[in-house]
Amino acid sequence: MKCPSCKAKRMSAVELPEGPKAFQCGKCGGHWIPYSAYLMWLQEKGSIEAEVPYTELEPDIQDSTAAKICPECGKFLMRFKVGHGLNFFIESCSGCGGVWLDEHEWGALRNRNLHDELHRVFSTSWQKQLRDEDREQRIEEAYLKRLGKEDYQRLRDIHAWIQEHPKRNDILTYLQ
């Protein structure tokens, strides 16, 4: 099996720590997880663990951005942002469902208990949630830049007060 990242000719069979059987590239350290191995591991594992809260400590991930070819079926791998405090992408094959993880990505996912939710990372709802969060953050940064820290915080406090007020509609009507 050829590595989709560095094109090394041989990957070795391994069992990921607290995870499924996979293939590891001895050159770049990445992992290929066949879809069937992942599903079998999920089934044996049983329940999905609760996500560990996000911390400011960012794992040291060298996210490869080059286009990759599936080592099983030859289709292009599609990139999906992980999010939830992890700022890297993982790749999946739309043909066979296999997953490519660059070096240290499995460990980062496992540390946050997202390793048993790989199948969800590729879902439309997961990706939409990440886009919505990114949009909200960009909007907040724009208001912060335009209004300044003090005025923006004051506006947020007023907004929270209005949202919780029993006469919210009357207040909004007056402001309009």
C-alpha positions as CSV (number, residue, x, y, z in Angstrom):
1,M,0.0,0.0,0.0
2,K,1.4,3.4,-1.1
3,C,1.4,6.3,1.4
4,P,-1.0,9.0,0.2
5,S,1.1,11.8,1.7
6,C,4.8,11.2,1.0
7,K,4.3,8.5,-1.7
8,A,6.5,6.0,0.2
9,K,6.0,2.5,-1.3
10,R,5.3,0.6,1.9
11,M,3.1,1.1,5.0
12,S,3.1,-1.3,7.9
13,A,0.1,-2.7,9.7
14,V,-0.3,-1.3,13.2
15,E,-2.9,-1.1,15.9
16,L,-3.5,2.5,16.9
17,P,-3.4,3.2,20.7
18,E,-7.0,2.8,21.9
19,G,-8.0,2.5,18.3
20,P,-8.5,0.4,15.2
21,K,-6.1,-1.5,13.0
22,A,-4.4,0.8,10.6
23,F,-1.4,1.2,8.3
24,Q,1.4,3.5,9.2
25,C,3.9,5.1,6.9
26,G,7.5,4.7,8.3
27,K,8.6,7.8,6.4
28,C,6.1,10.5,7.3
29,G,4.4,8.8,10.3
30,G,0.8,9.2,8.9
31,H,-1.9,6.6,9.3
32,W,-4.4,5.0,6.9
33,I,-7.5,3.6,8.6
34,P,-9.6,1.4,6.4
35,Y,-13.3,2.1,6.8
36,S,-14.1,-1.6,7.7
37,A,-11.4,-1.6,10.4
38,Y,-12.8,1.7,11.9
39,L,-16.4,0.4,11.9
40,M,-15.4,-2.9,13.4
41,W,-13.4,-1.1,16.2
42,L,-16.4,1.2,16.8
43,Q,-18.7,-1.7,17.2
44,E,-16.3,-3.5,19.6
45,K,-15.8,-0.3,21.5
46,G,-19.5,0.2,22.2
47,S,-20.2,3.6,23.6
48,I,-18.8,6.9,22.4
49,E,-16.8,8.7,25.1
50,A,-17.7,12.3,26.0
51,E,-15.6,15.0,24.4
52,V,-12.8,16.4,26.6
53,P,-13.2,20.1,26.9
54,Y,-11.0,22.3,24.7
55,T,-7.8,23.7,26.2
56,E,-5.5,26.4,24.9
57,L,-2.8,23.8,24.4
58,E,-2.6,23.2,20.6
59,P,-1.1,19.9,19.6
60,D,1.9,20.1,17.3
61,I,0.4,19.0,14.0
62,Q,2.1,19.5,10.6
63,D,-1.1,19.4,8.5
64,S,-0.3,18.3,4.9
65,T,-2.2,20.4,2.4
66,A,-1.2,18.5,-0.8
67,A,-3.8,16.6,-2.7
68,K,-3.8,12.9,-1.8
69,I,-4.9,9.7,-3.6
70,C,-6.6,6.9,-1.7
71,P,-4.2,4.0,-1.3
72,E,-7.1,1.5,-1.6
73,C,-9.2,2.6,-4.5
74,G,-7.3,5.5,-6.2
75,K,-9.8,8.3,-5.7
76,F,-8.9,11.7,-4.5
77,L,-9.2,12.1,-0.7
78,M,-11.4,14.9,0.5
79,R,-10.3,17.2,3.4
80,F,-12.5,17.9,6.4
81,K,-11.8,20.4,9.2
82,V,-11.9,18.7,12.6
83,G,-12.7,21.8,14.7
84,H,-13.7,21.5,18.4
85,G,-10.4,23.1,19.4
86,L,-8.3,21.1,16.9
87,N,-7.1,23.3,14.0
88,F,-6.3,20.7,11.4
89,F,-7.9,18.7,8.6
90,I,-8.3,15.0,8.1
91,E,-8.9,13.3,4.8
92,S,-11.5,10.7,3.8
93,C,-12.1,8.7,0.6
94,S,-15.6,9.1,-0.9
95,G,-15.1,5.7,-2.6
96,C,-14.1,3.3,0.1
97,G,-14.5,5.5,3.2
98,G,-10.9,5.1,4.4
99,V,-9.4,7.9,6.5
100,W,-5.9,9.4,6.3
101,L,-4.4,11.0,9.4
102,D,-1.1,12.9,9.3
103,E,1.4,12.2,12.0
104,H,0.1,13.0,15.6
105,E,-3.5,13.6,14.5
106,W,-4.7,10.3,16.0
107,G,-3.1,11.3,19.3
108,A,-4.7,14.7,19.2
109,L,-8.1,13.2,18.4
110,R,-7.7,10.6,21.1
111,N,-6.7,13.2,23.7
112,R,-10.0,15.1,23.1
113,N,-12.1,11.8,22.8
114,L,-12.9,12.7,19.2
115,H,-11.2,9.5,17.9
116,D,-14.4,7.6,18.1
117,E,-16.3,10.3,16.1
118,L,-14.3,10.3,12.9
119,H,-17.4,9.3,11.0
120,R,-19.2,12.4,12.3
121,V,-16.4,14.8,11.3
122,F,-17.2,14.0,7.6
123,S,-20.9,14.7,8.1
124,T,-22.7,17.7,6.7
125,S,-24.0,18.7,10.1
126,W,-20.5,18.7,11.7
127,Q,-19.0,20.8,8.9
128,K,-22.0,23.2,9.0
129,Q,-21.5,23.7,12.7
130,L,-17.8,24.5,12.1
131,R,-18.7,27.0,9.3
132,D,-21.3,28.6,11.6
133,E,-18.8,28.9,14.4
134,D,-16.2,30.4,12.1
135,R,-18.7,32.9,10.8
136,E,-19.8,34.0,14.3
137,Q,-16.1,34.4,15.2
138,R,-15.4,36.6,12.2
139,I,-18.5,38.7,12.9
140,E,-17.4,39.2,16.5
141,E,-13.9,40.1,15.5
142,A,-15.3,42.7,13.0
143,Y,-17.5,44.3,15.7
144,L,-14.6,44.3,18.2
145,K,-12.4,46.0,15.6
146,R,-15.1,48.6,14.7
147,L,-16.3,49.4,18.3
148,G,-13.3,48.7,20.5
149,K,-13.1,46.3,23.4
150,E,-14.9,48.4,26.0
151,D,-17.9,49.5,23.8
152,Y,-18.2,46.0,22.3
153,Q,-18.4,44.4,25.8
154,R,-21.0,47.0,26.8
155,L,-23.0,46.2,23.7
156,R,-22.8,42.5,24.5
157,D,-24.0,43.2,28.1
158,I,-27.0,45.2,26.7
159,H,-27.8,42.5,24.2
160,A,-27.8,39.8,27.0
161,W,-30.0,42.0,29.1
162,I,-32.5,42.5,26.3
163,Q,-32.5,38.8,25.5
164,E,-33.5,37.9,29.1
165,H,-35.9,40.8,29.7
166,P,-39.6,39.9,30.0
167,K,-40.6,42.9,27.9
168,R,-38.0,42.2,25.2
169,N,-40.4,42.9,22.3
170,D,-41.3,46.3,23.7
171,I,-37.7,47.2,24.2
172,L,-36.8,46.1,20.6
173,T,-39.8,48.0,19.2
174,Y,-38.6,51.2,21.0
175,L,-35.1,50.8,19.7
176,Q,-36.3,50.5,16.1
